Amino acid sequence: MFRNKLPFFRTASHRSQILSEYRRLLRQAKQFEDPVEQTYLWSWIRERFHYNKRQTSPSKVQIQLSDGVWASIIMTDALSGVESQKRLISDLAYGRTGYLKVVAQKVNEFYHPTKICQMIRDVRPRSSRIHQPNRAYWIPLDLRAFSVPQHLLDRIAQYDEQDRQRQIKRRERREQRLERELHNMTKAINNGNKALYESGLLPEAFTSTPEVAQSPRAIPGVSGNILWTPKIHNYQGDPPVVQHIRTSSGFELYKVNGRKPPHWLAVKVAASFRKLVRRVILHEFYFHIIDDLVLEEEFESRLGISDPGYWIYASNYRDYLRGKIKESSGISNIDAWNAFLAQNEELEKHDPESNEVH
């Protein structure tokens, strides 16, 4: 069984490196006196780190970290008084250059109220809006640096009110559904449903606080009610089915209730199977060469051709090929190797066409 090797992006060292760089950049952004520049730097640093937090490519991670180091150098120079770097950050924050300049041009020139309002509410690129659609990650257009017509601001306020009403209705429907589930659960238990009672689906089974357990909204996982299932020593249904599996490449694992193995184990099994296939193909290639040499010797002996030098060369070459097969097979014991050859010869006697490639 292979040892579970943790990917680099899940190690504690990688996590601490990314978090330290993230916090250092945010602290530098907070040191700017201009509130527009401070908000711009803080928002886009946060957006870039959240957008790339699921990156698994080592080369891309190193490129992004180098970009972060370069941004830190620029902010350090701007804070120390370098005019070119101060002007660069000011132009980016106020939309005189960069991405916000394109956004401001679209707001002023593109006539589509709905899309313009969406762009004002969230100026992030489309890929970021798809990747992080939650409103907590939105970056609104800074009205301290950009002028927006009043009719667009009124439309945005109307959209915000509609979103707030939808959230209220969604919360009310969720609470009604939870109350319905609690009512049906209590009704089923009062009617004598022992399986539901013994499964621990009562509010009292999920918390030890009487105020929470006895409240009418005591649903598992809701209103501070901690999800906790009591230990059941005797199975109410069938016990889990544990199967011992041995793959063709020599892996041994356990499957519980027919569930799939974890991803890291499936990758290891697939890699070992590919390695085994390559080894089998290489063995077939060597055995074919050995058979060709044997057939050529038999053909020369039938024709009456006597060439001891070639026969010695062919014999030595056959021994060399057998050694290559032995090395690739990983067989170090001579007895095991002789048994392997004997088994192969026995198979060839019973099946003369076994060496043909299908």
MOJOPE-V648902 format. One record per helix or strand of 3 or more residues. SS is the DSSP state (helix for helix, strand for strand). FROM is the first residue (numbers start at 1). LEN is the number of residues. If there is no record, write none. Layout:
BEGIN
SS/FROM/LEN ; SS/FROM/LEN
END
This chain:
BEGIN
helix/8/3 ; helix/12/19 ; helix/35/17 ; helix/58/23 ; helix/83/11 ; helix/99/11 ; helix/113/9 ; helix/126/6 ; helix/135/3 ; helix/150/41 ; helix/194/5 ; helix/203/3 ; helix/210/4 ; strand/242/5 ; strand/252/5 ; helix/263/41 ; helix/308/22 ; helix/334/17 ; helix/352/4
END
